[in-house]
Amino acid sequence: MSNSFINAKVDLTTTDNTTLYTTPSANVAIFKSILVSNDAGSACNIDVTLTDSSGNVFSLFKTKSIASNTTTELLTHPLIVEESEIIKVQASDANELHVVASILQQQPREVTT
C-alpha cells in the first residue's frame, strides 16, 4: 500500500462551485480535516458537496455559516472519498473564504498470485 499526505487548498475568489479535490484513479482518500477561514468582516456561507463517479451529487454541508474573521473545522470524523469522487466547495460571497483540506491518499497494494 502506498500512502501520501497532501493538502488541497483553494481561495474562493468567486461564488462558483469550485473543485477542491478529486481522488486519483486507483486511490482512496481519507480527509482528516477541512478548515474554512473567513478573512472578511461579515459572515459567509459555504456549501460542500461530493460528486461520485456516476455524477450523483451529495450535499455534505449546506449553507454552513462561517463567522467573520474566524476559522472553522468542518469535520468531526474522517471522511472517505473513493476513486474519481470530487469534493467541491462554494461560497455565498466572493473573496472571503479560504479552504484547506488535509488528506491521506492511499493506493491499495495490488495482490498478484
C-alpha positions as a Markdown table, in Angstrom:
| # | Residue | x | y | z |
|---|---|---|---|---|
| 1 | Met | 0.0 | 0.0 | 0.0 |
| 2 | Ser | 1.3 | 3.4 | -1.0 |
| 3 | Asn | 0.4 | 6.4 | 1.2 |
| 4 | Ser | 0.9 | 10.1 | 0.7 |
| 5 | Phe | -0.2 | 13.1 | 2.7 |
| 6 | Ile | -1.4 | 16.1 | 0.9 |
| 7 | Asn | -3.1 | 19.4 | 1.5 |
| 8 | Ala | -5.7 | 20.6 | -1.0 |
| 9 | Lys | -6.2 | 24.4 | -1.0 |
| 10 | Val | -8.5 | 26.9 | -2.6 |
| 11 | Asp | -9.2 | 30.6 | -2.3 |
| 12 | Leu | -12.8 | 31.1 | -3.2 |
| 13 | Thr | -12.5 | 34.3 | -5.2 |
| 14 | Thr | -15.9 | 33.8 | -6.9 |
| 15 | Thr | -19.2 | 32.3 | -5.9 |
| 16 | Asp | -18.8 | 29.5 | -8.5 |
| 17 | Asn | -18.8 | 25.8 | -7.5 |
| 18 | Thr | -15.1 | 25.1 | -7.2 |
| 19 | Thr | -13.3 | 21.7 | -7.2 |
| 20 | Leu | -11.2 | 21.3 | -4.0 |
| 21 | Tyr | -10.0 | 17.8 | -4.6 |
| 22 | Thr | -10.5 | 14.8 | -7.0 |
| 23 | Thr | -9.4 | 11.3 | -5.8 |
| 24 | Pro | -7.0 | 9.9 | -8.4 |
| 25 | Ser | -7.6 | 6.7 | -10.2 |
| 26 | Ala | -6.8 | 3.5 | -8.2 |
| 27 | Asn | -6.7 | 5.5 | -4.9 |
| 28 | Val | -8.9 | 6.3 | -1.9 |
| 29 | Ala | -8.6 | 9.5 | 0.1 |
| 30 | Ile | -9.2 | 9.9 | 3.8 |
| 31 | Phe | -10.0 | 13.5 | 4.7 |
| 32 | Lys | -8.7 | 14.2 | 8.2 |
| 33 | Ser | -9.6 | 17.9 | 8.2 |
| 34 | Ile | -11.4 | 20.6 | 6.2 |
| 35 | Leu | -10.6 | 24.0 | 7.6 |
| 36 | Val | -12.5 | 27.1 | 6.3 |
| 37 | Ser | -11.1 | 30.5 | 7.1 |
| 38 | Asn | -13.2 | 33.7 | 6.7 |
| 39 | Asp | -11.0 | 36.8 | 6.4 |
| 40 | Ala | -13.9 | 39.2 | 5.9 |
| 41 | Gly | -15.7 | 41.5 | 8.3 |
| 42 | Ser | -19.0 | 39.6 | 7.8 |
| 43 | Ala | -20.3 | 36.1 | 8.0 |
| 44 | Cys | -20.2 | 34.0 | 4.8 |
| 45 | Asn | -21.9 | 30.6 | 4.0 |
| 46 | Ile | -20.2 | 27.6 | 2.4 |
| 47 | Asp | -21.6 | 24.6 | 0.6 |
| 48 | Val | -19.6 | 21.4 | 0.4 |
| 49 | Thr | -20.6 | 18.6 | -2.0 |
| 50 | Leu | -19.3 | 15.2 | -3.0 |
| 51 | Thr | -19.8 | 14.1 | -6.6 |
| 52 | Asp | -19.5 | 10.3 | -7.1 |
| 53 | Ser | -18.1 | 8.6 | -10.2 |
| 54 | Ser | -21.6 | 8.3 | -11.7 |
| 55 | Gly | -22.1 | 12.1 | -11.4 |
| 56 | Asn | -24.5 | 12.0 | -8.5 |
| 57 | Val | -24.1 | 15.0 | -6.1 |
| 58 | Phe | -24.4 | 14.6 | -2.4 |
| 59 | Ser | -24.5 | 17.6 | 0.0 |
| 60 | Leu | -22.1 | 17.4 | 2.9 |
| 61 | Phe | -22.6 | 20.9 | 4.3 |
| 62 | Lys | -25.4 | 23.1 | 3.1 |
| 63 | Thr | -25.3 | 26.8 | 3.8 |
| 64 | Lys | -22.8 | 26.3 | 6.7 |
| 65 | Ser | -22.2 | 29.8 | 8.2 |
| 66 | Ile | -18.6 | 30.8 | 8.8 |
| 67 | Ala | -18.4 | 33.7 | 11.2 |
| 68 | Ser | -16.3 | 36.8 | 10.3 |
| 69 | Asn | -12.6 | 36.6 | 10.9 |
| 70 | Thr | -12.7 | 33.0 | 12.2 |
| 71 | Thr | -11.5 | 29.6 | 11.1 |
| 72 | Thr | -13.9 | 26.6 | 11.4 |
| 73 | Glu | -13.2 | 22.9 | 11.3 |
| 74 | Leu | -16.0 | 21.2 | 9.3 |
| 75 | Leu | -15.1 | 17.6 | 10.0 |
| 76 | Thr | -15.7 | 15.8 | 13.3 |
| 77 | His | -14.6 | 12.4 | 11.9 |
| 78 | Pro | -12.6 | 11.3 | 8.9 |
| 79 | Leu | -14.3 | 11.4 | 5.5 |
| 80 | Ile | -13.6 | 8.6 | 3.0 |
| 81 | Val | -13.6 | 9.8 | -0.7 |
| 82 | Glu | -13.4 | 7.0 | -3.2 |
| 83 | Glu | -11.6 | 6.8 | -6.6 |
| 84 | Ser | -12.7 | 9.5 | -9.0 |
| 85 | Glu | -15.0 | 11.2 | -6.5 |
| 86 | Ile | -14.8 | 15.0 | -6.3 |
| 87 | Ile | -15.2 | 17.4 | -3.4 |
| 88 | Lys | -16.4 | 20.8 | -4.4 |
| 89 | Val | -16.9 | 24.0 | -2.4 |
| 90 | Gln | -18.9 | 27.1 | -3.0 |
| 91 | Ala | -19.0 | 30.4 | -1.1 |
| 92 | Ser | -22.1 | 32.7 | -0.8 |
| 93 | Asp | -19.8 | 35.7 | -1.2 |
| 94 | Ala | -16.6 | 36.1 | -3.3 |
| 95 | Asn | -13.2 | 36.9 | -1.8 |
| 96 | Glu | -14.0 | 35.9 | 1.8 |
| 97 | Leu | -13.3 | 32.2 | 2.3 |
| 98 | His | -10.1 | 30.0 | 2.1 |
| 99 | Val | -10.4 | 26.2 | 2.3 |
| 100 | Val | -7.6 | 23.8 | 3.3 |
| 101 | Ala | -8.2 | 20.1 | 3.4 |
| 102 | Ser | -5.6 | 17.6 | 5.0 |
| 103 | Ile | -5.8 | 14.3 | 3.2 |
| 104 | Leu | -4.2 | 10.9 | 3.4 |
| 105 | Gln | -4.2 | 9.5 | -0.1 |
| 106 | Gln | -3.8 | 5.7 | -0.3 |
| 107 | Gln | -3.2 | 3.5 | -3.3 |
| 108 | Pro | -4.1 | -0.1 | -2.3 |
| 109 | Arg | -1.4 | -2.7 | -2.8 |
| 110 | Glu | -2.0 | -4.9 | -5.8 |
| 111 | Val | -2.1 | -8.6 | -5.0 |
| 112 | Thr | -0.7 | -11.0 | -7.6 |
| 113 | Thr | -0.7 | -14.8 | -7.5 |
